[in-house]
Amino acid sequence: MIRVARTPCPPSLNPADPDAAGPRELRRLKEKLDQGETLKSDDFRAYGSHAVREDLREMFHGKCAYCESKIAGSQDTDVEHYRPKKGVTEADEAGIRHPGYWWLAMRWENLVLSCQHCNQSRSYHVIIPDGLETEAELRTFLEQHTKSKAGKLNAFPTEDSQWVTVETGDITSERPLILNPVDTDPKHHLDWVLFEGASTVREKDGSPVGESTRRILGLNRRWLEEDRRIRLLEMRRLRNRLIDKLNKWIEAEAPEIAEIYRTTADEYIEDLVALTEDDQPFAGMARAFLELVQKEVAEMEGP
């Protein structure tokens, strides 16, 4: 997960335009509630337009906002409501009646692009545990695995179990336990396992936001971890070649030979940097890996 800048609101959701689809839908929802009617899924349509979905694809670089899988070209995407529109699971469990953040269903700032695995709650996920130091341990686990439920759906936990339940409430007073990469930089809450048997993500420095995010979204689910591990192994290979060329650069006696090794090493660094760009899958993990490599290079280069 990486920090993403919110792009301008699509015209159809512009709250300043009373004739736009978003404001018109909000008026209809209020009318239904005033008449004592219950809101249904079909009442929420403005957020699902093709234009909105395309703007989200562009903003999130064709990736899931949560797991950073490249999804736009290979599978259907979900327009995800960060604050759920039809209910809050944790509020219900705490005995608090929450109607959902229906008044935010058509608000641009509440929408993100999500893969279906992160957005929908499914009970067949295999979650890779922490502490698998070797690939052999990973294989053993997969032979004995159990299935778990994961996916956001209507989940929206808060640190103090307090939620805004009415349109006039101040949502900035809430303390969400799920990361929104538009509002918060994930690197402060998530840490990456880079040199063990599995490519997993864990909370950083005991962050409850990081722990809740990875658990609820299933960020260590099996096939996602496998895709991340493939990218990580690619970066490891580049790192190994880089370190080899730097060692030869240091050991070379002839300046012209040293220059050849250094040039090759710099090319490997460029290859690693390219994998950290916003549009690359798993850029958050790649940036953490690159940071470690850069420290290695700095130590080898000396003062």
Contacts in CASP RR format, 6 or more apart in sequence:
PFRMAT RR
TARGET T0000
AUTHOR 0000-0000-0000
METHOD contacts of the structure
MODEL  1
MIRVARTPCPPSLNPADPDAAGPRELRRLKEKLDQGETLKSDDFRAYGSH
AVREDLREMFHGKCAYCESKIAGSQDTDVEHYRPKKGVTEADEAGIRHPG
YWWLAMRWENLVLSCQHCNQSRSYHVIIPDGLETEAELRTFLEQHTKSKA
GKLNAFPTEDSQWVTVETGDITSERPLILNPVDTDPKHHLDWVLFEGAST
VREKDGSPVGESTRRILGLNRRWLEEDRRIRLLEMRRLRNRLIDKLNKWI
EAEAPEIAEIYRTTADEYIEDLVALTEDDQPFAGMARAFLELVQKEVAEM
EGP
1 65 0 8 1.000
1 66 0 8 1.000
1 67 0 8 1.000
1 68 0 8 1.000
1 179 0 8 1.000
1 181 0 8 1.000
1 186 0 8 1.000
1 190 0 8 1.000
1 213 0 8 1.000
1 219 0 8 1.000
1 284 0 8 1.000
2 68 0 8 1.000
2 181 0 8 1.000
2 186 0 8 1.000
2 187 0 8 1.000
2 278 0 8 1.000
2 283 0 8 1.000
2 284 0 8 1.000
2 287 0 8 1.000
3 181 0 8 1.000
3 182 0 8 1.000
3 184 0 8 1.000
3 185 0 8 1.000
3 186 0 8 1.000
3 187 0 8 1.000
4 59 0 8 1.000
4 60 0 8 1.000
4 65 0 8 1.000
4 181 0 8 1.000
4 182 0 8 1.000
4 278 0 8 1.000
5 59 0 8 1.000
5 182 0 8 1.000
6 59 0 8 1.000
6 108 0 8 1.000
6 109 0 8 1.000
6 182 0 8 1.000
7 55 0 8 1.000
7 58 0 8 1.000
7 59 0 8 1.000
9 15 0 8 1.000
9 108 0 8 1.000
9 109 0 8 1.000
10 49 0 8 1.000
10 51 0 8 1.000
10 52 0 8 1.000
10 55 0 8 1.000
10 108 0 8 1.000
11 17 0 8 1.000
11 20 0 8 1.000
11 51 0 8 1.000
12 20 0 8 1.000
12 21 0 8 1.000
12 22 0 8 1.000
12 46 0 8 1.000
12 49 0 8 1.000
12 51 0 8 1.000
12 52 0 8 1.000
13 20 0 8 1.000
13 21 0 8 1.000
13 22 0 8 1.000
13 46 0 8 1.000
13 47 0 8 1.000
13 52 0 8 1.000
13 106 0 8 1.000
13 107 0 8 1.000
13 108 0 8 1.000
14 20 0 8 1.000
14 22 0 8 1.000
14 23 0 8 1.000
15 22 0 8 1.000
15 23 0 8 1.000
15 107 0 8 1.000
17 23 0 8 1.000
18 24 0 8 1.000
21 45 0 8 1.000
21 46 0 8 1.000
21 49 0 8 1.000
21 106 0 8 1.000
22 46 0 8 1.000
22 106 0 8 1.000
23 106 0 8 1.000
24 46 0 8 1.000
25 43 0 8 1.000
25 44 0 8 1.000
25 45 0 8 1.000
25 46 0 8 1.000
25 105 0 8 1.000
25 106 0 8 1.000
26 103 0 8 1.000
26 106 0 8 1.000
28 43 0 8 1.000
29 39 0 8 1.000
29 43 0 8 1.000
29 102 0 8 1.000
29 103 0 8 1.000
29 105 0 8 1.000
32 39 0 8 1.000
32 43 0 8 1.000
33 39 0 8 1.000
33 102 0 8 1.000
39 86 0 8 1.000
39 99 0 8 1.000
39 102 0 8 1.000
41 86 0 8 1.000
44 85 0 8 1.000
44 86 0 8 1.000
44 102 0 8 1.000
44 105 0 8 1.000
44 106 0 8 1.000
46 52 0 8 1.000
46 105 0 8 1.000
46 106 0 8 1.000
47 79 0 8 1.000
47 81 0 8 1.000
47 105 0 8 1.000
47 106 0 8 1.000
47 111 0 8 1.000
48 79 0 8 1.000
52 79 0 8 1.000
52 108 0 8 1.000
52 111 0 8 1.000
53 77 0 8 1.000
53 79 0 8 1.000
53 113 0 8 1.000
56 77 0 8 1.000
56 79 0 8 1.000
56 111 0 8 1.000
56 112 0 8 1.000
56 113 0 8 1.000
57 72 0 8 1.000
57 77 0 8 1.000
57 113 0 8 1.000
59 113 0 8 1.000
60 112 0 8 1.000
60 113 0 8 1.000
61 278 0 8 1.000
61 279 0 8 1.000
62 70 0 8 1.000
62 71 0 8 1.000
62 72 0 8 1.000
62 73 0 8 1.000
62 77 0 8 1.000
62 113 0 8 1.000
62 279 0 8 1.000
63 69 0 8 1.000
63 70 0 8 1.000
63 71 0 8 1.000
63 72 0 8 1.000
63 113 0 8 1.000
63 279 0 8 1.000
63 281 0 8 1.000
64 71 0 8 1.000
64 77 0 8 1.000
64 113 0 8 1.000
64 114 0 8 1.000
64 115 0 8 1.000
64 118 0 8 1.000
65 80 0 8 1.000
65 112 0 8 1.000
65 113 0 8 1.000
65 114 0 8 1.000
65 180 0 8 1.000
65 181 0 8 1.000
65 182 0 8 1.000
66 112 0 8 1.000
66 114 0 8 1.000
66 115 0 8 1.000
66 118 0 8 1.000
66 152 0 8 1.000
66 179 0 8 1.000
66 181 0 8 1.000
66 213 0 8 1.000
66 217 0 8 1.000
66 219 0 8 1.000
67 115 0 8 1.000
67 117 0 8 1.000
67 118 0 8 1.000
67 217 0 8 1.000
67 219 0 8 1.000
67 224 0 8 1.000
68 281 0 8 1.000
68 282 0 8 1.000
68 283 0 8 1.000
68 284 0 8 1.000
68 285 0 8 1.000
69 115 0 8 1.000
69 224 0 8 1.000
69 227 0 8 1.000
69 281 0 8 1.000
69 282 0 8 1.000
70 281 0 8 1.000
71 77 0 8 1.000
71 113 0 8 1.000
71 115 0 8 1.000
75 115 0 8 1.000
75 116 0 8 1.000
76 116 0 8 1.000
77 113 0 8 1.000
77 114 0 8 1.000
77 115 0 8 1.000
77 116 0 8 1.000
78 113 0 8 1.000
78 114 0 8 1.000
78 115 0 8 1.000
78 116 0 8 1.000
78 119 0 8 1.000
78 120 0 8 1.000
79 111 0 8 1.000
79 113 0 8 1.000
79 114 0 8 1.000
80 111 0 8 1.000
80 112 0 8 1.000
80 113 0 8 1.000
80 114 0 8 1.000
80 118 0 8 1.000
80 119 0 8 1.000
80 152 0 8 1.000
81 101 0 8 1.000
81 104 0 8 1.000
81 105 0 8 1.000
81 110 0 8 1.000
81 111 0 8 1.000
82 110 0 8 1.000
82 111 0 8 1.000
82 112 0 8 1.000
82 156 0 8 1.000
82 178 0 8 1.000
82 180 0 8 1.000
83 100 0 8 1.000
83 101 0 8 1.000
83 104 0 8 1.000
83 110 0 8 1.000
83 156 0 8 1.000
83 171 0 8 1.000
84 100 0 8 1.000
84 101 0 8 1.000
84 153 0 8 1.000
84 154 0 8 1.000
84 155 0 8 1.000
84 156 0 8 1.000
85 100 0 8 1.000
85 101 0 8 1.000
85 102 0 8 1.000
85 104 0 8 1.000
85 105 0 8 1.000
86 99 0 8 1.000
86 100 0 8 1.000
86 102 0 8 1.000
86 154 0 8 1.000
87 98 0 8 1.000
87 99 0 8 1.000
87 100 0 8 1.000
87 101 0 8 1.000
87 154 0 8 1.000
88 98 0 8 1.000
88 100 0 8 1.000
88 154 0 8 1.000
88 155 0 8 1.000
88 156 0 8 1.000
88 163 0 8 1.000
89 153 0 8 1.000
89 154 0 8 1.000
89 155 0 8 1.000
89 156 0 8 1.000
90 155 0 8 1.000
90 156 0 8 1.000
90 157 0 8 1.000
90 158 0 8 1.000
90 161 0 8 1.000
91 97 0 8 1.000
91 98 0 8 1.000
91 156 0 8 1.000
91 161 0 8 1.000
91 163 0 8 1.000
91 165 0 8 1.000
92 98 0 8 1.000
94 161 0 8 1.000
96 161 0 8 1.000
96 163 0 8 1.000
96 165 0 8 1.000
97 165 0 8 1.000
98 163 0 8 1.000
98 165 0 8 1.000
99 165 0 8 1.000
100 154 0 8 1.000
100 165 0 8 1.000
101 110 0 8 1.000
101 164 0 8 1.000
101 171 0 8 1.000
103 167 0 8 1.000
104 110 0 8 1.000
104 171 0 8 1.000
109 182 0 8 1.000
112 180 0 8 1.000
112 181 0 8 1.000
112 182 0 8 1.000
114 152 0 8 1.000
117 125 0 8 1.000
117 150 0 8 1.000
117 151 0 8 1.000
117 218 0 8 1.000
117 221 0 8 1.000
117 224 0 8 1.000
118 151 0 8 1.000
118 152 0 8 1.000
118 217 0 8 1.000
118 218 0 8 1.000
119 151 0 8 1.000
119 152 0 8 1.000
119 153 0 8 1.000
120 151 0 8 1.000
120 152 0 8 1.000
120 153 0 8 1.000
121 149 0 8 1.000
121 150 0 8 1.000
121 151 0 8 1.000
121 152 0 8 1.000
121 153 0 8 1.000
121 155 0 8 1.000
122 149 0 8 1.000
122 150 0 8 1.000
122 151 0 8 1.000
123 147 0 8 1.000
123 148 0 8 1.000
123 149 0 8 1.000
124 147 0 8 1.000
125 147 0 8 1.000
125 148 0 8 1.000
125 149 0 8 1.000
125 150 0 8 1.000
125 151 0 8 1.000
125 218 0 8 1.000
125 221 0 8 1.000
125 222 0 8 1.000
126 142 0 8 1.000
126 145 0 8 1.000
126 146 0 8 1.000
126 147 0 8 1.000
126 148 0 8 1.000
126 221 0 8 1.000
126 222 0 8 1.000
127 148 0 8 1.000
127 150 0 8 1.000
127 218 0 8 1.000
127 220 0 8 1.000
127 221 0 8 1.000
127 222 0 8 1.000
128 138 0 8 1.000
128 141 0 8 1.000
128 198 0 8 1.000
128 200 0 8 1.000
128 220 0 8 1.000
128 221 0 8 1.000
128 222 0 8 1.000
128 225 0 8 1.000
129 141 0 8 1.000
129 200 0 8 1.000
129 220 0 8 1.000
130 193 0 8 1.000
130 200 0 8 1.000
130 202 0 8 1.000
131 137 0 8 1.000
131 193 0 8 1.000
131 196 0 8 1.000
131 198 0 8 1.000
131 200 0 8 1.000
132 138 0 8 1.000
132 141 0 8 1.000
132 196 0 8 1.000
132 197 0 8 1.000
132 198 0 8 1.000
132 200 0 8 1.000
133 196 0 8 1.000
133 197 0 8 1.000
134 196 0 8 1.000
134 197 0 8 1.000
135 197 0 8 1.000
135 198 0 8 1.000
137 197 0 8 1.000
138 197 0 8 1.000
138 198 0 8 1.000
142 222 0 8 1.000
145 222 0 8 1.000
150 215 0 8 1.000
150 216 0 8 1.000
150 217 0 8 1.000
150 218 0 8 1.000
150 221 0 8 1.000
151 216 0 8 1.000
151 217 0 8 1.000
151 218 0 8 1.000
152 178 0 8 1.000
152 216 0 8 1.000
152 217 0 8 1.000
155 178 0 8 1.000
155 216 0 8 1.000
156 163 0 8 1.000
156 176 0 8 1.000
156 178 0 8 1.000
157 176 0 8 1.000
157 177 0 8 1.000
157 178 0 8 1.000
157 212 0 8 1.000
157 216 0 8 1.000
158 174 0 8 1.000
158 175 0 8 1.000
158 176 0 8 1.000
158 177 0 8 1.000
159 175 0 8 1.000
159 176 0 8 1.000
159 177 0 8 1.000
159 208 0 8 1.000
160 175 0 8 1.000
162 173 0 8 1.000
162 174 0 8 1.000
162 175 0 8 1.000
163 174 0 8 1.000
164 170 0 8 1.000
164 171 0 8 1.000
164 173 0 8 1.000
164 174 0 8 1.000
176 209 0 8 1.000
177 208 0 8 1.000
177 209 0 8 1.000
177 212 0 8 1.000
177 213 0 8 1.000
178 209 0 8 1.000
178 212 0 8 1.000
178 213 0 8 1.000
178 216 0 8 1.000
178 217 0 8 1.000
179 186 0 8 1.000
179 189 0 8 1.000
179 190 0 8 1.000
179 209 0 8 1.000
179 210 0 8 1.000
179 213 0 8 1.000
184 209 0 8 1.000
186 213 0 8 1.000
186 284 0 8 1.000
187 204 0 8 1.000
187 284 0 8 1.000
187 287 0 8 1.000
187 288 0 8 1.000
188 204 0 8 1.000
188 207 0 8 1.000
189 203 0 8 1.000
189 204 0 8 1.000
189 207 0 8 1.000
189 209 0 8 1.000
189 210 0 8 1.000
189 213 0 8 1.000
190 201 0 8 1.000
190 202 0 8 1.000
190 203 0 8 1.000
190 204 0 8 1.000
190 207 0 8 1.000
190 210 0 8 1.000
190 213 0 8 1.000
190 214 0 8 1.000
191 201 0 8 1.000
191 202 0 8 1.000
191 203 0 8 1.000
191 204 0 8 1.000
191 205 0 8 1.000
191 288 0 8 1.000
192 199 0 8 1.000
192 200 0 8 1.000
192 201 0 8 1.000
192 202 0 8 1.000
192 284 0 8 1.000
192 285 0 8 1.000
192 288 0 8 1.000
192 289 0 8 1.000
193 199 0 8 1.000
193 200 0 8 1.000
193 201 0 8 1.000
193 202 0 8 1.000
194 232 0 8 1.000
194 285 0 8 1.000
194 288 0 8 1.000
194 289 0 8 1.000
194 292 0 8 1.000
195 236 0 8 1.000
198 220 0 8 1.000
198 225 0 8 1.000
198 229 0 8 1.000
199 225 0 8 1.000
199 228 0 8 1.000
199 229 0 8 1.000
199 231 0 8 1.000
199 232 0 8 1.000
199 285 0 8 1.000
200 220 0 8 1.000
200 225 0 8 1.000
201 214 0 8 1.000
201 219 0 8 1.000
201 220 0 8 1.000
201 285 0 8 1.000
202 211 0 8 1.000
202 214 0 8 1.000
203 209 0 8 1.000
203 210 0 8 1.000
203 211 0 8 1.000
203 214 0 8 1.000
204 210 0 8 1.000
213 219 0 8 1.000
214 220 0 8 1.000
218 224 0 8 1.000
227 281 0 8 1.000
227 282 0 8 1.000
228 282 0 8 1.000
228 285 0 8 1.000
231 275 0 8 1.000
231 281 0 8 1.000
231 282 0 8 1.000
231 285 0 8 1.000
231 286 0 8 1.000
232 282 0 8 1.000
232 285 0 8 1.000
232 289 0 8 1.000
234 275 0 8 1.000
235 272 0 8 1.000
235 275 0 8 1.000
235 286 0 8 1.000
235 289 0 8 1.000
235 290 0 8 1.000
238 268 0 8 1.000
238 271 0 8 1.000
238 272 0 8 1.000
239 268 0 8 1.000
239 272 0 8 1.000
239 289 0 8 1.000
239 293 0 8 1.000
239 296 0 8 1.000
241 268 0 8 1.000
242 265 0 8 1.000
242 268 0 8 1.000
242 269 0 8 1.000
242 272 0 8 1.000
242 293 0 8 1.000
242 297 0 8 1.000
243 296 0 8 1.000
243 300 0 8 1.000
245 261 0 8 1.000
245 262 0 8 1.000
245 264 0 8 1.000
245 265 0 8 1.000
245 268 0 8 1.000
246 261 0 8 1.000
246 262 0 8 1.000
246 265 0 8 1.000
246 297 0 8 1.000
246 300 0 8 1.000
246 301 0 8 1.000
247 300 0 8 1.000
248 261 0 8 1.000
249 258 0 8 1.000
249 261 0 8 1.000
249 262 0 8 1.000
249 265 0 8 1.000
250 300 0 8 1.000
252 258 0 8 1.000
252 261 0 8 1.000
269 293 0 8 1.000
269 297 0 8 1.000
272 286 0 8 1.000
272 289 0 8 1.000
272 290 0 8 1.000
272 293 0 8 1.000
273 290 0 8 1.000
274 280 0 8 1.000
275 283 0 8 1.000
275 286 0 8 1.000
275 290 0 8 1.000
276 283 0 8 1.000
276 284 0 8 1.000
276 286 0 8 1.000
276 287 0 8 1.000
276 290 0 8 1.000
277 283 0 8 1.000
280 286 0 8 1.000
END
